[in-house]
């Protein structure tokens, strides 16, 4: 139920939805004062959520930086979400593919002895496609030994990533702590979830999508792309709150 609700409610937490509702109110309401409030609200939201400076400032606060110690780890847990399903039910690397790139670097540098890829299919009506299963064939072309790769293909969200990963790690008797590899914007919620599941994890953030740009005149110029980037962060903040209070 938690999984289904999180998917269904997602559309209502997006800034574009708020802007649309405010504009709709301006069309529906008859009183000029109400129309004016709705128009001011939609315009204000549009200015806020297309402003690169505001997004970057929030990202600098929210994102978790990558751990840069020289320690070696028994396992790096790599969260799914970097492979998408196409119209033919085949996989392809999407914009979060840096998770996979960093995982390969960890294996090649021997910073992590084992890579555990965790990810199934997070769709409400999933097909037979499973991210980790697709990776099982893909990763062979990168010369990573089979003995250094573990795959978990049942999970649909971060909570299940943690639960199923824990079972595999315990079965393999891999010693803690473990590196946790995911996008910087997703790391705060992931750390909370995995630690609540009883796993000792160290953040290895990647795929930074905001917060690293220098301040310049363009930082204050409205940019439509910023609106979609806010979607990731708002989802993470609300997800963090939900996971914090979830047993």
MIROTI-335438 format. One record per residue: residue in three letters; x, y, z of N, C-alpha, C in turn. Coordinates in steps of 0.2 Angstrom, whole numbers, padded with zeros to 4 digits, always signed. Layout:
% MIROTI-335438
AlaXYZXYZXYZ;...
This chain:
% MIROTI-335438
Unk+0004-0006+0000+0000+0000+0000+0004+0006+0000;Unk+0010+0006+0004+0014+0012+0004+0017+0013-0002;Unk+0019+0008-0006+0022+0009-0013+0017+0012-0018;Unk+0011+0009-0018+0006+0012-0022+0004+0019-0021;Unk+0003+0021-0014+0001+0028-0013+0007+0033-0015;Unk+0013+0031-0014+0019+0035-0015+0019+0036-0023;Unk+0017+0032-0027+0017+0033-0034+0011+0037-0036;Unk+0005+0036-0033-0001+0040-0035-0001+0047-0033;Unk+0002+0048-0027+0002+0055-0024+0008+0059-0027;Unk+0012+0056-0031+0018+0059-0034+0016+0066-0038;Unk+0011+0065-0042+0009+0070-0046+0007+0077-0042;Unk+0005+0076-0036+0002+0081-0032+0008+0085-0029;Unk+0014+0083-0029+0019+0086-0025+0024+0090-0030;Unk+0022+0090-0036+0027+0093-0041+0025+0100-0042;Unk+0030+0105-0042+0029+0112-0043+0024+0113-0049;Unk+0025+0110-0055+0021+0111-0061+0014+0110-0059;Unk+0012+0105-0055+0005+0104-0053+0003+0110-0049;Unk+0007+0113-0045+0004+0118-0041+0003+0124-0045;Unk+0008+0125-0050+0007+0131-0055+0000+0130-0059;Unk-0001+0124-0061-0007+0123-0065-0013+0124-0061;Unk-0013+0121-0055-0019+0122-0051-0020+0130-0050;Unk-0015+0134-0048-0016+0141-0047-0019+0144-0054;Unk-0016+0142-0059-0019+0145-0066-0026+0143-0067;Unk-0028+0137-0065-0034+0134-0066-0039+0138-0062;Unk-0037+0140-0056-0041+0144-0051-0042+0150-0054;Unk-0037+0153-0057-0039+0160-0060-0044+0160-0066;Unk-0045+0154-0069-0050+0153-0074-0057+0152-0071;Unk-0057+0148-0066-0063+0145-0063-0066+0151-0058;Unk-0062+0154-0054-0065+0159-0049-0068+0165-0053;Unk-0074+0167-0051-0077+0173-0054-0075+0180-0051;Unk-0073+0180-0044-0072+0186-0041-0065+0188-0044;Unk-0064+0195-0045-0058+0197-0048-0052+0196-0042;Unk-0054+0197-0036-0049+0197-0031-0046+0190-0031;Unk-0050+0185-0031-0048+0178-0031-0044+0176-0037;Unk-0046+0179-0043-0042+0178-0049-0035+0181-0049;Unk-0035+0187-0046-0028+0190-0045-0024+0186-0040;Unk-0027+0184-0035-0022+0180-0030-0020+0173-0034;Unk-0024+0170-0037-0022+0164-0041-0016+0166-0046;Unk-0017+0171-0050-0012+0173-0055-0005+0175-0051;Unk-0006+0179-0046+0000+0181-0042+0004+0174-0039;Unk+0000+0170-0037+0003+0163-0034+0006+0160-0039;Unk+0003+0159-0045+0006+0155-0051+0012+0158-0053;Unk+0012+0165-0054+0018+0169-0056+0024+0168-0051;Unk+0022+0169-0045+0027+0168-0039+0030+0161-0039;Unk+0026+0156-0040+0029+0149-0040+0033+0148-0046;Unk+0031+0151-0052+0035+0150-0058+0042+0153-0057;Unk+0042+0159-0054+0049+0163-0053+0053+0159-0048;Unk+0050+0156-0043+0054+0153-0038+0057+0146-0040;Unk+0053+0142-0044+0055+0136-0046+0058+0135-0053;Unk+0060+0141-0056+0064+0142-0062+0070+0145-0061;Unk+0071+0147-0054+0077+0151-0052+0083+0146-0051;Unk+0089+0146-0055+0094+0142-0054+0098+0143-0047;Unk+0098+0149-0045+0102+0151-0039+0098+0148-0033;Unk+0092+0148-0032+0088+0145-0027+0089+0138-0026;Unk+0089+0135-0032+0089+0127-0033+0096+0125-0030;Unk+0101+0129-0033+0108+0127-0031+0110+0128-0024;Unk+0107+0133-0021+0108+0134-0013+0105+0129-0009;Unk+0099+0127-0012+0095+0121-0008+0099+0115-0009;Unk+0102+0113-0015+0106+0107-0016+0112+0107-0012;Unk+0115+0112-0011+0121+0112-0007+0120+0110+0000;Unk+0114+0112+0002+0112+0110+0009+0110+0103+0009;Unk+0106+0101+0004+0103+0094+0005+0108+0088+0002;Unk+0111+0089-0003+0116+0084-0005+0121+0082+0000;Unk+0122+0075+0000+0127+0072+0004+0134+0071+0000;Unk+0139+0074+0002+0145+0073-0002+0148+0066-0002;Unk+0152+0065-0007+0155+0058-0008+0161+0057-0002;Unk+0161+0051+0001+0166+0049+0005+0172+0048+0001;Unk+0178+0051+0004+0184+0051+0000+0190+0047+0004;Unk+0188+0043+0009+0193+0040+0012+0197+0035+0008;Unk+0202+0032+0011+0206+0027+0007+0205+0020+0009;Unk+0200+0019+0013+0198+0012+0015+0196+0008+0010;Unk+0196+0002+0011+0194-0003+0006+0187-0007+0010;Unk+0183-0008+0005+0176-0011+0008+0175-0017+0005;Unk+0171-0021+0009+0169-0028+0007+0164-0028+0001;Unk+0160-0022+0001+0154-0022-0003+0152-0015-0005;Unk+0150-0013-0011+0147-0007-0013+0140-0009-0015;Unk+0135-0006-0011+0128-0007-0013+0126-0001-0018;Unk+0125-0003-0024+0123+0002-0029+0116+0002-0031;Unk+0112+0007-0029+0105+0008-0030+0103+0008-0037;Unk+0098+0005-0039+0095+0005-0046+0092+0012-0047;Unk+0089+0013-0053+0087+0019-0056+0090+0022-0061;Unk+0096+0019-0063+0100+0021-0069+0099+0018-0075;Unk+0094+0013-0075+0092+0009-0081+0085+0010-0082;Unk+0083+0012-0088+0076+0012-0090+0074+0007-0095;Unk+0067+0006-0095+0065+0001-0100+0062+0005-0106;Unk+0064+0002-0112+0061+0005-0118+0055+0002-0120;Unk+0052+0004-0126+0046+0002-0129+0046-0006-0131;Unk+0052-0008-0131+0053-0015-0133+0054-0020-0127;Unk+0053-0017-0121+0055-0020-0115+0062-0022-0114;Unk+0066-0018-0117+0074-0019-0116+0076-0013-0112;Unk+0082-0014-0110+0085-0009-0105+0090-0004-0109;Unk+0091+0002-0106+0096+0007-0108+0098+0011-0102;Unk+0104+0014-0102+0106+0018-0097+0103+0025-0098;Unk+0101+0028-0092+0097+0034-0092+0102+0040-0089;Unk+0099+0045-0087+0103+0051-0085+0106+0050-0078;Unk+0105+0044-0075+0108+0043-0068+0113+0038-0069;Unk+0116+0037-0075+0121+0031-0076+0127+0032-0073;Unk+0128+0038-0070+0135+0039-0066+0135+0034-0060;Unk+0129+0032-0058+0129+0027-0052+0133+0021-0055;Unk+0132+0019-0061+0135+0013-0064+0143+0014-0065;Unk+0144+0020-0067+0151+0022-0069+0155+0022-0062;Unk+0152+0025-0057+0156+0025-0051+0157+0018-0048;Unk+0152+0014-0049+0152+0007-0047+0158+0003-0050;Unk+0159+0004-0057+0164+0001-0060+0171+0004-0058;Unk+0171+0010-0056+0178+0013-0054+0180+0010-0047;Unk+0175+0009-0043+0176+0006-0036+0179-0001-0037;Unk+0176-0005-0042+0178-0012-0043+0185-0012-0046;Unk+0186-0007-0051+0193-0007-0055+0198-0005-0050;Unk+0197+0000-0046+0202+0002-0041+0202-0002-0035;Unk+0198-0007-0034+0198-0012-0029+0196-0009-0022;Unk+0193-0003-0022+0191+0000-0016+0185-0004-0013;Unk+0181-0007-0018+0176-0012-0016+0177-0019-0019;Unk+0177-0024-0014+0178-0031-0017+0172-0034-0021;Unk+0166-0031-0019+0160-0034-0022+0155-0028-0023;Unk+0152-0029-0029+0147-0024-0031+0140-0027-0030;Unk+0136-0025-0026+0129-0027-0026+0124-0022-0029;Unk+0121-0024-0035+0117-0020-0038+0110-0022-0036;Unk+0106-0017-0034+0099-0018-0031+0094-0014-0035;Unk+0090-0017-0039+0084-0014-0042+0080-0018-0047;Unk+0074-0018-0046+0069-0022-0050+0066-0018-0055;Unk+0059-0017-0054+0055-0013-0058+0050-0009-0054;Unk+0051-0002-0054+0047+0002-0049+0040+0004-0052;Unk+0038+0002-0058+0032+0004-0061+0026+0001-0057;Unk+0020+0005-0057+0014+0002-0054+0012-0004-0057;Unk+0013-0004-0064+0011-0010-0068+0017-0013-0071;Unk+0021-0016-0068+0028-0018-0070+0027-0024-0076;Unk+0032-0024-0080+0032-0029-0085+0037-0034-0083;Unk+0039-0038-0087+0044-0043-0085+0051-0041-0084;Unk+0052-0034-0086+0059-0031-0086+0061-0030-0079;Unk+0067-0032-0077+0070-0031-0071+0077-0028-0072;Unk+0079-0022-0069+0085-0018-0070+0091-0023-0068;Unk+0091-0026-0063+0097-0030-0061+0098-0035-0065;Unk+0093-0039-0068+0094-0044-0073+0097-0042-0079;Unk+0095-0036-0081+0097-0033-0087+0105-0032-0087;Unk+0107-0029-0081+0114-0028-0079+0118-0034-0079;Unk+0115-0040-0077+0119-0046-0077+0123-0047-0084;Unk+0119-0046-0089+0122-0047-0096+0127-0041-0098;Unk+0125-0035-0096+0128-0029-0098+0135-0029-0094;Unk+0135-0030-0088+0142-0029-0084+0147-0034-0087;Unk+0145-0040-0090+0150-0044-0092+0155-0041-0097;Unk+0153-0036-0101+0157-0033-0106+0162-0028-0103;Unk+0162-0027-0096+0167-0023-0093+0172-0027-0089;Unk+0172-0033-0090+0177-0037-0087+0178-0037-0079;Unk+0172-0036-0076+0171-0037-0069+0170-0045-0068;Unk+0174-0048-0064+0173-0055-0062+0166-0056-0060;Unk+0163-0062-0062+0156-0064-0059+0156-0065-0052;Unk+0162-0067-0049+0162-0068-0042+0162-0061-0038;Unk+0163-0055-0041+0163-0049-0038+0156-0045-0039;Unk+0151-0049-0042+0145-0045-0043+0139-0049-0040;Unk+0135-0046-0036+0129-0048-0034+0123-0044-0036;Unk+0118-0048-0038+0112-0044-0041+0105-0046-0037;Unk+0102-0040-0036+0095-0041-0032+0090-0038-0037;Unk+0085-0041-0039+0081-0039-0044+0073-0039-0042;Unk+0072-0039-0036+0065-0039-0034+0062-0032-0031;Unk+0067-0028-0029+0065-0022-0025+0062-0017-0030;Unk+0057-0013-0027+0053-0008-0031+0055-0001-0029;Unk+0058+0000-0023+0059+0006-0020+0065+0006-0015;Unk+0067+0012-0012+0073+0012-0008+0072+0007-0002;Unk+0066+0007+0001+0065+0003+0007+0066-0004+0005;Unk+0064-0007-0001+0065-0014-0003+0072-0015-0005;Unk+0075-0010-0008+0083-0010-0009+0086-0012-0003;Unk+0085-0009+0003+0088-0010+0009+0087-0017+0012;Unk+0080-0018+0012+0078-0025+0015+0081-0031+0011;Unk+0081-0031+0005+0083-0036+0001+0091-0037+0001;Unk+0094-0031+0001+0101-0030+0001+0104-0033+0007;Unk+0101-0032+0013+0103-0034+0019+0103-0042+0019;Unk+0098-0045+0016+0097-0052+0016+0103-0055+0012;Unk+0105-0052+0007+0110-0055+0003+0117-0054+0006;Unk+0118-0048+0009+0124-0047+0013+0125-0052+0019;Unk+0120-0053+0022+0120-0058+0028+0121-0065+0025;Unk+0119-0067+0020+0120-0073+0017+0127-0074+0015;Unk+0130-0069+0012+0137-0069+0010+0142-0068+0016;Unk+0140-0066+0021+0144-0064+0027+0149-0059+0025;Unk+0147-0054+0022+0151-0048+0020+0152-0043+0026;Unk+0158-0041+0028+0159-0037+0034+0157-0030+0033;Unk+0154-0027+0038+0153-0020+0037+0159-0016+0039;Unk+0159-0009+0037+0153-0005+0034+0153-0006+0026;Unk+0148-0004+0023+0147-0005+0016+0147+0002+0013;Unk+0149+0003+0007+0148+0009+0003+0141+0009+0000;Unk+0138+0015+0000+0132+0015-0003+0132+0020-0009;Unk+0131+0018-0015+0132+0022-0021+0125+0024-0023;Unk+0124+0030-0024+0117+0033-0027+0118+0040-0028;Unk+0114+0043-0032+0114+0050-0033+0114+0055-0027;Unk+0118+0060-0027+0119+0065-0022+0112+0067-0019;Unk+0107+0068-0023+0101+0071-0021+0097+0065-0017;Unk+0098+0059-0019+0095+0053-0016+0098+0050-0010;Unk+0104+0053-0008+0108+0050-0003+0106+0051+0004;Unk+0103+0056+0005+0101+0058+0012+0095+0053+0014;Unk+0090+0052+0010+0085+0047+0011+0087+0040+0011;Unk+0092+0038+0007+0095+0032+0006+0099+0030+0013;Unk+0103+0034+0015+0106+0033+0021+0101+0032+0027;Unk+0096+0036+0028+0091+0035+0033+0088+0028+0032;Unk+0086+0026+0026+0083+0020+0025+0087+0014+0027;Unk+0093+0014+0024+0098+0008+0025+0100+0008+0032;Unk+0101+0013+0036+0103+0013+0043+0097+0010+0047;Unk+0091+0012+0045+0085+0010+0049+0084+0002+0048;Unk+0087+0000+0042+0086-0007+0041+0092-0011+0044;Unk+0096-0008+0048+0102-0011+0051+0108-0012+0048;Unk+0109-0008+0042+0115-0009+0038+0120-0003+0040;Unk+0126-0004+0041+0131+0001+0042+0134+0003+0035;Unk+0132+0009+0033+0133+0011+0026+0137+0018+0027;Unk+0141+0019+0022+0145+0025+0021+0143+0028+0014;Unk+0142+0034+0014+0139+0038+0008+0145+0038+0002;Unk+0143+0036-0004+0147+0037-0010+0143+0040-0015;Unk+0142+0047-0014+0137+0050-0019+0140+0051-0026;Unk+0136+0052-0030+0138+0053-0037+0132+0057-0041;Unk+0132+0058-0047+0127+0060-0051+0124+0067-0048;Unk+0128+0072-0047+0126+0078-0045+0123+0082-0050;Unk+0116+0084-0049+0112+0087-0054+0111+0094-0052;Unk+0114+0097-0047+0113+0104-0045+0118+0105-0039;Unk+0119+0112-0038+0123+0114-0032+0130+0115-0033;Unk+0133+0113-0039+0140+0114-0040+0142+0120-0045;Unk+0137+0123-0047+0139+0129-0052+0141+0135-0048;Unk+0145+0139-0051+0147+0145-0048+0142+0150-0049;Unk+0141+0155-0045+0136+0160-0045+0138+0165-0051;Unk+0134+0166-0055+0135+0171-0061+0128+0174-0063;Unk+0129+0179-0067+0122+0182-0069+0117+0177-0071;Unk+0119+0172-0075+0114+0167-0077+0111+0163-0071;Unk+0114+0163-0065+0111+0160-0060+0104+0163-0058;Unk+0103+0169-0060+0097+0172-0058+0092+0173-0064;Unk+0094+0170-0069+0089+0170-0075+0085+0164-0075;Unk+0078+0165-0076+0073+0159-0076+0075+0154-0081;Unk+0075+0148-0079+0077+0142-0083+0072+0137-0082;Unk+0068+0135-0088+0063+0130-0087+0065+0123-0085;Unk+0072+0122-0086+0075+0115-0084+0075+0115-0077;Unk+0075+0120-0073+0076+0120-0066+0069+0117-0063;Unk+0064+0119-0066+0057+0117-0064+0057+0109-0063;Unk+0060+0106-0068+0060+0098-0068+0065+0096-0063;Unk+0070+0099-0062+0075+0097-0057+0073+0097-0050;Unk+0068+0102-0048+0065+0103-0042+0061+0097-0040;Unk+0058+0094-0045+0054+0088-0044+0058+0082-0040;Unk+0064+0081-0042+0069+0076-0039+0069+0078-0031;Unk+0071+0085-0030+0072+0087-0023+0066+0087-0019;Unk+0060+0089-0021+0054+0089-0017+0052+0082-0016;Unk+0053+0077-0021+0051+0070-0020+0055+0068-0014;Unk+0062+0069-0014+0066+0067-0009+0065+0069-0002;Unk+0063+0076-0002+0062+0079+0005+0056+0076+0008;Unk+0050+0075+0004+0044+0072+0007+0045+0064+0008;Unk+0049+0061+0004+0051+0054+0005+0055+0053+0011;Unk+0059+0058+0012+0064+0057+0019+0059+0058+0025;Unk+0054+0062+0025+0050+0063+0030+0046+0057+0031;Unk+0043+0054+0026+0039+0048+0026+0043+0042+0029;Unk+0049+0041+0027+0053+0036+0029+0056+0037+0036;Unk+0056+0043+0038+0058+0045+0045+0053+0042+0050;Unk+0047+0043+0048+0041+0041+0053+0039+0034+0052;Unk+0041+0031+0046+0039+0024+0044+0043+0019+0049;Unk+0039+0014+0051+0042+0009+0055+0047+0005+0051;
